[in-house]
Amino acid sequence: MKQKTNKRVAKTFWITGSGKLRQRKAGQDHFNSRESGKITKNKRRDSYVHKSNLRIKELIGSK
């Protein structure tokens, strides 16, 4: 049977054109006004996932 895509992982991670994994930082949706500008600015940046973390690619459903 085909494995289902984990929707939470699919919304948070994506694969770039070169095959690297990118990740959206957590905690961006609400309650950000109380945090300092430094933290808010850092949350805007997307980060790369280490290439050894292959389980994420399985959960996204890529080959």
C-alpha positions as CSV (number, residue, x, y, z in Angstrom):
1,M,0.0,0.0,0.0
2,K,1.2,3.5,-0.8
3,Q,2.4,5.6,2.1
4,K,0.3,8.7,2.9
5,T,1.9,12.2,3.0
6,N,2.3,13.7,6.4
7,K,0.6,17.0,6.0
8,R,2.3,18.8,8.9
9,V,5.7,17.8,7.4
10,A,4.6,18.8,3.9
11,K,3.7,22.3,5.1
12,T,6.9,22.8,7.0
13,F,9.5,21.3,4.8
14,W,10.1,21.5,1.0
15,I,12.8,20.3,-1.4
16,T,14.7,22.9,-3.4
17,G,15.6,22.5,-7.1
18,S,19.0,21.1,-6.2
19,G,17.5,18.5,-3.9
20,K,18.3,20.1,-0.5
21,L,15.7,20.3,2.2
22,R,14.5,23.7,3.4
23,Q,12.5,24.3,6.7
24,R,10.2,27.0,7.8
25,K,10.9,28.1,11.3
26,A,8.3,27.2,13.9
27,G,6.2,29.7,15.9
28,Q,5.6,32.4,13.2
29,D,1.8,32.3,13.2
30,H,0.7,34.3,16.3
31,F,1.8,35.8,19.6
32,N,4.8,37.4,18.0
33,S,4.2,41.0,19.2
34,R,5.6,40.2,22.7
35,E,8.9,38.9,21.3
36,S,11.9,41.1,20.6
37,G,12.6,42.3,17.1
38,K,15.7,40.1,17.0
39,I,13.7,36.9,17.5
40,T,11.0,38.0,15.1
41,K,13.5,38.7,12.4
42,N,15.2,35.4,12.9
43,K,11.9,33.5,12.5
44,R,11.5,35.0,9.0
45,R,14.5,33.1,7.7
46,D,14.1,29.6,6.3
47,S,16.8,27.2,7.3
48,Y,18.4,24.1,5.7
49,V,17.9,20.6,7.1
50,H,20.9,18.4,7.4
51,K,21.2,15.9,4.6
52,S,21.4,12.9,7.0
53,N,17.8,13.5,8.1
54,L,16.3,11.4,5.3
55,R,13.1,10.5,7.2
56,I,11.6,13.9,6.3
57,K,11.8,13.1,2.6
58,E,9.9,9.9,3.2
59,L,7.2,11.7,5.1
60,I,6.8,14.4,2.4
61,G,6.4,11.7,-0.2
62,S,9.3,12.4,-2.5
63,K,11.5,9.8,-4.0
